[in-house]
Amino acid sequence: MTQVTTHVLDTARGEPAAGVPVRLQSVSGAGPEEIGRASTDADGRVREIGPERLPPGTYRLVFDTAAYFAEQRTAGFFPEVTIAFTVDGDGQHYHVPLLLSPFGYATYRGS
């Protein structure tokens, strides 16, 4: 299992957001470097993205919400959502959920 996972819930529809493209990037170096790519499953989850272990640093998950809303035939205000977070290198699991609607989003550190 990878160290980073996510879960996307479409709060406007009241169900998981399936098929959302997600990229994991390292931003601790000279510029953003993609280190993983996946799409949410039928339950809105990405269970495998990126390497098994991450060195300490800053990372971000980039959600392609434009692709998701186009598939839903819904207009959305945010074409992508980027969530930056810090990994301290202690081997913890980082679950970063996204609550999504066409005109807003929220996130938190999950478990």
Secondary structure, DSSP 8 states (H G I E B T S, - for coil): --SEEEEEEETTTTEE-TT-EEEEEE-SSSS-EEEEEEE--TTSEE---S-S---SEEEEEEE-HHHHHHHTT---S-S-EEEEEEE-SS---EE--EEEETTEEEE--B-
